[in-house]
Amino acid sequence: MPDSLKPEFRPVSYSRVTLTELMIPSYANFGGKIHGGILLSLMDKVAYAAASKHAGNYCVTVSVDGVNFLQPVEVGELVSLLASVNYVGRTSLLVGIKVIAEDVRTGTVKHTNTCYFTMVAKDDDGRPTTVPGLTLETPEDSRRFLESIKRREFRERHKAEFDNALSALAVHQDMHLLQQERCQIAY
Ligand SMILES: CC(C)(COP(=O)(O)OP(=O)(O)OC[C@H]1O[C@@H](n2cnc3c(N)ncnc32)[C@H](O)[C@@H]1OP(=O)(O)O)[C@@H](O)C(=O)NCCC(=O)NCCS
């Protein structure tokens, strides 16, 4: 969408999306549980849907935070991914995704995971383009926006610390650390 036609702000509710899919046997791994990659692909789709709807442009995935598969998803369960735009920068958007899995026979619903996708809107020439601001319609929307600012600050600080730690790594001097690990040197 050309910048001239874009609204200055869009409400959170405008781009809220839910994607529901039945977990069929071909999605299972050799242990009979659903492949993590199937769920990742669904998360990417729903993040794209929410981000591009808000932006009015195609979006690309830049980074993913908080993907943990702590509870297995079973064949036959109905998985729903609830996505909303939690935060917008200039060209980037943070989409929060809550994943729930329902056993249709018992009606039991488990919350399997919440994760965050950073997406960037692109114009027709593939360049990052400005997205509308976000109208926060509820106190929950404000909490999520504020949390996203903290999340972003934390990630940037953490990345800087990690880069420093990596640049301080001296393989020859740190080899003794491997003695406590489950590895053996074979060269
Ligand atoms: C992400 C991408 C657009 C950044 O391009 P760039 O020329 O560095 O653009 P900018 O520096 O202007 O950054 C654009 C936005 O991305 C954000 N961004 C860039 N790198 C980021 C990162 N590692 N994590 C989170 N956000 C990031 C910037 O903060 C900026 O946000 P803002 O405009 O809201 O402030 C570019 O690297 C890209 O197109 N990557 C490929 C993405 C893709 O194709 N994904 C599909 C999977 S293969």
The ligand as an SDF file (V2000), in Angstrom:
LIG
                    3D

 48 50  0  0  0  0  0  0  0  0999 V2000
   15.5260   -7.4090    8.2080 C   0  0  0  0  0  0  0  0  0  0  0  0
   16.0400   -6.5010    7.1320 C   0  0  0  0  0  0  0  0  0  0  0  0
   14.8640   -5.8850    6.4120 C   0  0  0  0  0  0  0  0  0  0  0  0
   16.8490   -5.3860    7.7750 C   0  0  0  0  0  0  0  0  0  0  0  0
   17.3430   -4.5890    6.7490 O   0  0  0  0  0  0  0  0  0  0  0  0
   18.2310   -3.2880    7.0380 P   0  0  0  0  0  0  0  0  0  0  0  0
   18.6960   -2.7730    5.7490 O   0  0  0  0  0  0  0  0  0  0  0  0
   19.2280   -3.6240    8.1030 O   0  0  0  0  0  0  0  0  0  0  0  0
   17.1530   -2.2850    7.5240 O   0  0  0  0  0  0  0  0  0  0  0  0
   17.1160   -1.3740    8.8090 P   0  0  0  0  0  0  0  0  0  0  0  0
   18.4440   -1.2460    9.4860 O   0  0  0  0  0  0  0  0  0  0  0  0
   16.4180   -0.1220    8.3440 O   0  0  0  0  0  0  0  0  0  0  0  0
   16.1630   -2.1830    9.7830 O   0  0  0  0  0  0  0  0  0  0  0  0
   14.7890   -2.2790    9.5150 C   0  0  0  0  0  0  0  0  0  0  0  0
   14.1090   -2.6630   10.8040 C   0  0  0  0  0  0  0  0  0  0  0  0
   14.4990   -3.9760   11.1570 O   0  0  0  0  0  0  0  0  0  0  0  0
   14.8930   -4.0040   12.5060 C   0  0  0  0  0  0  0  0  0  0  0  0
   15.9150   -5.0350   12.6480 N   0  0  0  0  0  0  0  0  0  0  0  0
   17.0180   -5.1890   11.9030 C   0  0  0  0  0  0  0  0  0  0  0  0
   17.7250   -6.2470   12.3430 N   0  0  0  0  0  0  0  0  0  0  0  0
   17.0290   -6.7600   13.3760 C   0  0  0  0  0  0  0  0  0  0  0  0
   17.2390   -7.8680   14.2390 C   0  0  0  0  0  0  0  0  0  0  0  0
   18.2930   -8.6630   14.1370 N   0  0  0  0  0  0  0  0  0  0  0  0
   16.3090   -8.1160   15.2000 N   0  0  0  0  0  0  0  0  0  0  0  0
   15.2200   -7.3390   15.3180 C   0  0  0  0  0  0  0  0  0  0  0  0
   14.9670   -6.2710   14.5200 N   0  0  0  0  0  0  0  0  0  0  0  0
   15.8740   -5.9950   13.5600 C   0  0  0  0  0  0  0  0  0  0  0  0
   15.4550   -2.6390   12.7730 C   0  0  0  0  0  0  0  0  0  0  0  0
   15.4450   -2.3380   14.1630 O   0  0  0  0  0  0  0  0  0  0  0  0
   14.4910   -1.7750   11.9920 C   0  0  0  0  0  0  0  0  0  0  0  0
   13.3180   -1.5950   12.7650 O   0  0  0  0  0  0  0  0  0  0  0  0
   12.5910   -0.1410   12.8660 P   0  0  0  0  0  0  0  0  0  0  0  0
   12.4890    0.4170   11.4870 O   0  0  0  0  0  0  0  0  0  0  0  0
   11.2380   -0.4490   13.4320 O   0  0  0  0  0  0  0  0  0  0  0  0
   13.4190    0.6800   13.7830 O   0  0  0  0  0  0  0  0  0  0  0  0
   16.9350   -7.2770    6.1080 C   0  0  0  0  0  0  0  0  0  0  0  0
   18.0410   -7.7990    6.8190 O   0  0  0  0  0  0  0  0  0  0  0  0
   16.2090   -8.4070    5.4280 C   0  0  0  0  0  0  0  0  0  0  0  0
   15.4680   -8.1780    4.4780 O   0  0  0  0  0  0  0  0  0  0  0  0
   16.4480   -9.6390    5.8600 N   0  0  0  0  0  0  0  0  0  0  0  0
   15.8550  -10.8130    5.2270 C   0  0  0  0  0  0  0  0  0  0  0  0
   14.5110  -11.1370    5.8640 C   0  0  0  0  0  0  0  0  0  0  0  0
   13.8450  -12.2820    5.1640 C   0  0  0  0  0  0  0  0  0  0  0  0
   13.8450  -12.4130    3.9620 O   0  0  0  0  0  0  0  0  0  0  0  0
   13.2500  -13.1700    5.9710 N   0  0  0  0  0  0  0  0  0  0  0  0
   12.5700  -14.3140    5.4780 C   0  0  0  0  0  0  0  0  0  0  0  0
   13.2390  -15.5460    5.9620 C   0  0  0  0  0  0  0  0  0  0  0  0
   14.5590  -16.0170    4.9240 S   0  0  0  0  0  0  0  0  0  0  0  0
  1  2  1  0
  2  3  1  0
  2  4  1  0
  2 36  1  0
  4  5  1  0
  5  6  1  0
  6  7  2  0
  6  8  1  0
  6  9  1  0
  9 10  1  0
 10 11  2  0
 10 12  1  0
 10 13  1  0
 13 14  1  0
 14 15  1  0
 15 16  1  0
 15 30  1  0
 16 17  1  0
 17 18  1  0
 17 28  1  0
 18 19  1  0
 18 27  1  0
 19 20  2  0
 20 21  1  0
 21 22  1  0
 21 27  2  0
 22 23  1  0
 22 24  2  0
 24 25  1  0
 25 26  2  0
 26 27  1  0
 28 29  1  0
 28 30  1  0
 30 31  1  0
 31 32  1  0
 32 33  2  0
 32 34  1  0
 32 35  1  0
 36 37  1  0
 36 38  1  0
 38 39  2  0
 38 40  1  0
 40 41  1  0
 41 42  1  0
 42 43  1  0
 43 44  2  0
 43 45  1  0
 45 46  1  0
 46 47  1  0
 47 48  1  0
M  END
$$$$
